[in-house]
Amino acid sequence: MTVKLTFDRGTLELTGLSPKADGEPLPGVLWDPRTGSCRAPAYRMAEIEQVLSRCGIATLGTAAAWPRPGGRFAPPPLRPYQQAALDAWEIAGHRGLLVLPTGAGKTRIALAAIARLEVATLCLVPTRILLHQWYTQLCGLYDAGVGCLGDGTRRLRPITVATYESAYRYMARIGHRFALLVVDEAHHFGIGQRDELLEMSVAPMRLGLTATPITELQARAQSDRLIGREVFRIGVLDLVGRYLAELELVTLTADNDAAYAIAREHLVMPITCDIARAERDRALALFREGRLRALVSSRVLNEGLDLPDADVAIIVGSSQGAREHVQRIGRVLRPREGKRAVVYELLSRGTSELSRAERRRSGLVTRTPVSQGAAGERAQAKLPGSA
């Protein structure tokens, strides 16, 4: 008996089969009376193939048909903890979430995974800034041309980077073309927003990257289902001083809503969602060149911005939780020789902000890498065309 698996608009159509195989239920498979065939979410393909294989049923249209990318890969060198993270992910079956602080080189781990596997890969990022950063780094990794979906570009290649929004629009057509999904800032998934994006891909290998994992039980269960369980974790305090800049936290009292007042009073360039992209890019370029000595922002710079020359952060009105706190501090933790990062956090005296600040700092506490069995032992030992 042979079952044909066909990718159909973000779903998997199974012909020649009932919802059960030899009495064993097929994960996510339901009967579709419209087509007279079985259907399942695309991301269930690997599980379905495993069940069919156990039942002695052959399949057509499987991952074996994926072409390998041409060209050459140049794997980046890894630090010991980065290698340990990659090892833990590989031992977990090339599926899972890596939790590392901002500035610890999560992208480098993903690049090493892509180079090692040499399979068709789609990298998903939340913002246009990250889109261009990933595109540049992927071009340095792979010499046969990198695809890009987002910010006005629509070019599909075996190695492609896409914003969440662009990938969501096209996944119903391209969800069968990639064997590996790399999900940057993976904490955006599992909470309902754009989860369907990951459901529409058949990719059996999934690598999630974040500095701030989801803690809510239901959302974490959803993330585990779509990306994989957490397989490695390391905290800020494990790395500062050696792999990240030396860190000093200074807590003061002040008004929570002083960000724009600071910009006006001290003539500091503000970066907000209301600033046009061209003006924002110019300000960031001037900051990197040293021609602007300071920037003030609310939340726009929380994720992904790479400014290794920044060494002082003043956090005004940090009313959010540990996740945002880690993201904000991470802006100044990018390492540079001789650098020591200083973070000032402004709080209101006599309010609950003081106790909340202590809880936020829990996100910086040293934590043991999360892994099981051999993965844990190994980690601790090492510390194409248009779409």
C-alpha positions as CSV (number, residue, x, y, z in Angstrom):
1,M,0.0,0.0,0.0
2,T,1.2,3.5,-0.9
3,V,-0.1,6.8,0.3
4,K,0.5,10.0,-1.7
5,L,1.2,13.2,0.3
6,T,0.5,16.4,-1.5
7,F,1.1,19.9,-0.2
8,D,-2.1,21.9,-0.8
9,R,-2.3,25.6,0.3
10,G,-0.7,25.1,3.6
11,T,-2.2,21.7,4.3
12,L,-1.2,18.1,3.6
13,E,-3.6,16.0,1.5
14,L,-3.4,12.3,1.8
15,T,-4.9,10.1,-0.9
16,G,-5.5,6.4,-0.6
17,L,-6.0,6.4,3.2
18,S,-8.5,6.7,6.0
19,P,-7.8,8.8,9.1
20,K,-6.3,5.7,10.7
21,A,-3.5,3.5,9.6
22,D,-3.7,-0.1,10.7
23,G,-5.8,1.0,13.6
24,E,-3.4,3.7,14.7
25,P,-4.7,7.3,14.6
26,L,-2.7,9.6,12.3
27,P,-1.8,12.9,14.1
28,G,-3.9,15.8,13.0
29,V,-5.6,13.9,10.1
30,L,-9.3,14.4,9.4
31,W,-11.5,13.3,6.6
32,D,-12.3,16.1,4.0
33,P,-15.6,15.4,2.3
34,R,-15.0,18.2,-0.2
35,T,-12.1,16.3,-1.8
36,G,-12.9,12.8,-0.7
37,S,-9.5,12.5,0.9
38,C,-7.7,13.0,4.3
39,R,-6.2,16.3,5.2
40,A,-3.8,17.5,8.0
41,P,-1.9,20.7,8.9
42,A,1.3,20.7,6.9
43,Y,3.6,20.8,9.9
44,R,2.3,17.3,10.9
45,M,4.0,15.7,7.9
46,A,7.0,14.2,9.7
47,E,4.8,12.7,12.4
48,I,2.4,11.2,9.8
49,E,5.3,9.7,7.9
50,Q,6.6,8.1,11.1
51,V,3.2,6.5,11.9
52,L,2.8,5.2,8.3
53,S,6.3,3.8,8.4
54,R,5.6,1.9,11.6
55,C,2.5,0.4,9.9
56,G,4.5,-0.7,6.8
57,I,2.8,1.9,4.5
58,A,5.0,3.6,1.9
59,T,4.6,7.2,1.0
60,L,5.2,9.4,-2.1
61,G,5.9,13.1,-2.2
62,T,8.0,13.1,1.0
63,A,11.0,15.1,2.3
64,A,13.3,12.9,0.3
65,A,12.3,14.8,-2.8
66,W,13.7,18.1,-1.5
67,P,16.7,19.3,-3.6
68,R,19.8,20.2,-1.7
69,P,21.0,23.8,-2.2
70,G,23.9,24.2,-4.7
71,G,26.9,26.4,-3.9
72,R,29.3,26.3,-0.9
73,F,28.7,27.0,2.7
74,A,31.3,28.7,5.0
75,P,30.4,27.7,8.6
76,P,31.3,30.3,11.2
77,P,33.6,29.5,14.2
78,L,31.6,29.0,17.4
79,R,32.4,29.8,21.0
80,P,32.1,26.8,23.5
81,Y,28.6,27.7,24.7
82,Q,27.4,28.3,21.1
83,Q,28.8,24.8,20.1
84,A,27.0,23.3,23.2
85,A,23.8,24.9,22.1
86,L,24.1,23.6,18.6
87,D,25.0,20.1,19.9
88,A,21.9,20.1,22.2
89,W,19.7,21.0,19.3
90,E,21.1,18.3,17.0
91,I,20.8,15.6,19.7
92,A,17.2,16.7,20.2
93,G,16.5,15.7,16.6
94,H,17.1,19.1,14.9
95,R,14.0,20.6,16.6
96,G,13.9,22.9,19.6
97,L,14.3,26.3,21.2
98,L,17.7,27.9,22.2
99,V,17.6,30.6,24.9
100,L,20.6,32.8,25.0
101,P,21.0,36.5,26.0
102,T,21.0,39.3,23.5
103,G,24.5,39.7,22.2
104,A,25.5,36.1,22.8
105,G,25.5,35.2,19.1
106,K,22.2,33.3,18.5
107,T,22.4,34.2,14.8
108,R,25.9,32.6,14.5
109,I,24.5,29.4,16.0
110,A,21.8,29.3,13.3
111,L,24.3,30.0,10.6
112,A,26.4,27.1,11.8
113,A,23.3,24.8,11.7
114,I,22.4,25.9,8.2
115,A,26.0,25.3,7.0
116,R,26.2,21.9,8.6
117,L,22.8,20.6,7.3
118,E,23.0,22.1,3.8
119,V,19.2,21.8,3.3
120,A,16.7,24.3,1.9
121,T,16.2,26.8,4.8
122,L,13.7,29.6,5.5
123,C,14.8,32.1,8.2
124,L,11.9,34.1,9.8
125,V,12.4,37.5,11.4
126,P,10.0,40.0,12.9
127,T,11.3,43.3,11.5
128,R,12.8,44.8,8.4
129,I,16.0,45.8,10.3
130,L,16.5,42.1,11.2
131,L,15.7,41.1,7.6
132,H,18.6,43.1,6.3
133,Q,21.0,42.0,9.1
134,W,20.2,38.3,8.4
135,Y,20.4,38.8,4.7
136,T,23.9,40.2,5.0
137,Q,25.1,37.4,7.2
138,L,23.5,34.7,5.1
139,C,25.3,36.2,2.0
140,G,28.6,35.7,3.9
141,L,27.7,32.1,4.7
142,Y,26.4,30.9,1.3
143,D,27.8,31.8,-2.1
144,A,25.0,30.8,-4.4
145,G,22.6,33.7,-3.8
146,V,20.2,34.3,-0.9
147,G,16.5,34.9,-1.3
148,C,14.6,37.7,0.4
149,L,10.9,38.1,1.1
150,G,10.0,41.5,2.6
151,D,10.6,45.3,2.5
152,G,9.6,45.3,-1.2
153,T,11.7,42.4,-2.2
154,R,10.2,39.1,-3.5
155,R,13.0,36.7,-4.4
156,L,12.9,33.0,-3.4
157,R,16.0,30.8,-3.2
158,P,16.9,27.6,-1.4
159,I,18.3,29.8,1.4
160,T,15.8,32.6,2.1
161,V,15.1,35.1,4.8
162,A,11.7,36.6,5.2
163,T,9.8,38.8,7.6
164,Y,6.9,37.2,9.5
165,E,4.4,39.2,7.5
166,S,5.7,38.4,4.1
167,A,6.2,34.7,4.9
168,Y,2.6,34.6,6.2
169,R,1.3,35.9,2.9
170,Y,3.3,33.4,0.8
171,M,3.5,30.3,3.0
172,A,0.4,28.7,1.5
173,R,2.4,28.5,-1.8
174,I,6.0,27.9,-0.5
175,G,5.4,25.9,2.7
176,H,6.7,22.7,1.0
177,R,9.9,24.1,-0.3
178,F,12.0,24.2,2.9
179,A,13.3,21.4,5.2
180,L,14.5,23.8,8.0
181,L,12.8,26.7,9.6
182,V,14.9,29.1,11.7
183,V,12.6,31.3,13.8
184,D,14.3,34.3,15.2
185,E,12.7,36.1,18.2
186,A,10.7,32.9,18.7
187,H,8.8,34.3,21.7
188,H,6.4,36.0,19.2
189,F,4.9,32.6,18.5
190,G,2.7,30.4,20.7
191,I,0.4,33.2,21.6
192,G,-1.9,33.0,18.6
193,Q,-0.5,35.7,16.4
194,R,0.8,34.3,13.2
195,D,1.0,30.7,14.6
196,E,-0.6,29.6,11.4
197,L,2.6,30.7,9.6
198,L,4.4,27.8,11.2
199,E,1.5,25.4,10.8
200,M,1.6,25.9,7.0
201,S,5.2,24.6,6.6
202,V,6.1,20.9,6.3
203,A,9.7,21.6,7.5
204,P,10.5,18.8,10.0
205,M,13.6,20.6,11.3
206,R,12.9,23.8,13.3
207,L,15.3,26.0,15.3
208,G,13.9,28.7,17.5
209,L,16.0,31.5,18.9
210,T,15.1,33.9,21.8
211,A,16.5,35.7,24.7
212,T,13.1,35.8,26.5
213,P,11.2,32.5,26.2
214,I,7.4,32.3,26.8
215,T,6.5,31.4,30.4
216,E,2.7,31.0,30.1
217,L,1.9,27.3,30.1
218,Q,-0.6,27.3,27.3
219,A,1.5,29.5,25.0
220,R,4.6,27.4,25.8
221,A,2.8,24.2,24.9
222,Q,1.8,25.8,21.6
223,S,5.4,26.9,21.0
224,D,6.7,23.4,21.8
225,R,4.3,22.0,19.3
226,L,5.2,24.3,16.4
227,I,8.9,24.9,17.1
228,G,10.1,22.3,19.7
229,R,10.8,22.3,23.4
230,E,13.5,24.3,25.0
231,V,16.7,22.3,24.6
232,F,19.4,24.8,25.8
233,R,19.5,27.9,28.0
234,I,22.2,30.1,29.3
235,G,21.9,33.4,31.2
236,V,23.4,36.8,31.0
237,L,25.5,36.4,34.1
238,D,27.0,33.2,32.7
239,L,28.6,35.3,29.9
240,V,29.3,38.8,31.1
241,G,32.9,39.7,31.5
242,R,34.2,37.0,29.1
243,Y,31.8,36.7,26.1
244,L,29.6,39.8,26.8
245,A,30.7,43.2,28.0
246,E,31.2,43.8,31.7
247,L,27.9,44.9,33.2
248,E,27.1,47.3,36.0
249,L,23.4,47.9,37.0
250,V,22.6,51.2,38.6
251,T,19.1,51.8,39.9
252,L,18.0,55.5,40.5
253,T,14.6,57.2,41.1
254,A,12.9,59.4,38.5
255,D,9.7,60.0,36.5
256,N,8.5,57.1,34.4
257,D,7.3,59.1,31.4
258,A,10.4,61.2,30.9
259,A,11.7,59.8,27.6
260,Y,10.4,62.5,25.3
261,A,11.2,65.2,27.9
262,I,14.8,64.0,27.8
263,A,14.8,64.2,24.0
264,R,13.5,67.8,24.1
265,E,15.5,69.1,27.0
266,H,18.9,67.6,25.9
267,L,18.3,67.7,22.1
268,V,18.7,64.0,21.9
269,M,17.5,62.3,18.7
270,P,14.4,60.2,19.5
271,I,13.7,56.8,17.7
272,T,10.1,55.9,17.7
273,C,7.6,54.1,15.5
274,D,6.5,57.5,14.2
275,I,9.9,58.2,12.7
276,A,10.1,57.3,9.0
277,R,12.4,54.5,8.0
278,A,14.9,56.7,6.1
279,E,15.3,59.1,8.9
280,R,15.6,56.3,11.5
281,D,18.3,54.5,9.4
282,R,20.2,57.8,9.0
283,A,20.1,58.4,12.7
284,L,21.3,54.9,13.5
285,A,24.1,55.3,10.9
286,L,25.2,58.6,12.5
287,F,25.2,56.9,15.9
288,R,27.4,54.0,14.7
289,E,29.8,56.6,13.2
290,G,30.0,58.5,16.5
291,R,28.5,61.7,15.0
292,L,25.4,61.2,17.2
293,R,26.5,60.5,20.8
294,A,23.1,59.5,22.2
295,L,19.6,58.2,21.1
296,V,16.4,58.0,23.1
297,S,13.7,55.4,22.4
298,S,10.6,53.9,23.9
299,R,10.4,50.3,22.6
300,V,11.5,50.4,19.0
301,L,15.0,49.4,19.8
302,N,14.1,46.5,22.1
303,E,14.8,43.7,19.6
304,G,17.5,42.9,17.1
305,L,19.4,46.2,16.8
306,D,23.1,45.6,16.6
307,L,25.0,48.5,18.1
308,P,28.3,47.2,19.6
309,D,29.6,50.7,20.2
310,A,26.8,51.6,22.6
311,D,28.0,51.2,26.2
312,V,25.6,53.1,28.4
313,A,21.8,52.6,28.6
314,I,19.4,54.7,30.7
315,I,16.1,52.8,31.0
316,V,13.2,55.2,31.8
317,G,9.8,53.8,32.8
318,S,10.5,50.1,32.6
319,S,7.1,49.0,33.6
320,Q,7.2,45.8,31.5
321,G,8.4,42.4,32.6
322,A,11.6,40.5,32.6
323,R,11.4,39.8,28.8
324,E,11.5,43.5,27.9
325,H,14.1,44.2,30.5
326,V,16.5,41.6,29.1
327,Q,15.9,42.9,25.6
328,R,16.6,46.5,26.6
329,I,19.8,45.7,28.5
330,G,20.9,43.6,25.6
331,R,21.3,46.7,23.4
332,V,24.5,47.6,25.2
333,L,25.9,44.0,25.8
334,R,27.3,43.5,22.3
335,P,31.0,42.8,23.1
336,R,33.9,45.1,22.1
337,E,37.4,45.0,23.4
338,G,37.8,46.9,26.6
339,K,34.1,47.7,26.9
340,R,32.1,47.9,30.1
341,A,28.4,48.3,29.8
342,V,26.5,50.5,32.4
343,V,22.7,50.4,32.7
344,Y,20.8,53.0,34.6
345,E,17.2,52.2,35.5
346,L,15.0,55.1,36.5
347,L,12.3,54.2,39.0
348,S,9.7,56.1,41.1
349,R,10.5,56.1,44.8
350,G,7.8,54.8,47.1
351,T,6.0,52.7,44.4
352,S,5.7,49.1,43.5
353,E,8.3,49.7,40.7
354,L,11.1,48.8,43.1
355,S,9.8,45.3,43.7
356,R,9.0,44.9,40.0
357,A,12.5,45.9,39.2
358,E,13.9,43.1,41.4
359,R,11.6,40.6,39.6
360,R,12.8,41.8,36.2
361,R,16.3,41.2,37.2
362,S,15.5,37.5,37.6
363,G,15.8,37.3,33.8
364,L,19.6,38.0,34.2
365,V,20.2,35.2,36.7
366,T,22.5,32.4,35.9
367,R,20.6,29.3,34.8
368,T,21.7,25.8,34.0
369,P,21.3,24.9,30.3
370,V,18.1,22.9,29.7
371,S,18.7,19.6,28.1
372,Q,18.2,15.9,28.7
373,G,20.4,12.9,28.8
374,A,23.3,12.9,26.4
375,A,22.5,16.5,25.3
376,G,22.9,17.7,28.9
377,E,26.2,15.8,29.4
378,R,27.6,17.1,26.2
379,A,26.5,20.7,26.8
380,Q,27.9,20.8,30.2
381,A,31.2,19.3,29.1
382,K,31.6,22.0,26.4
383,L,29.9,24.5,28.7
384,P,14.5,29.6,-6.7
385,G,12.9,32.1,-8.8
386,S,10.2,34.5,-7.7
387,A,7.5,33.7,-5.2
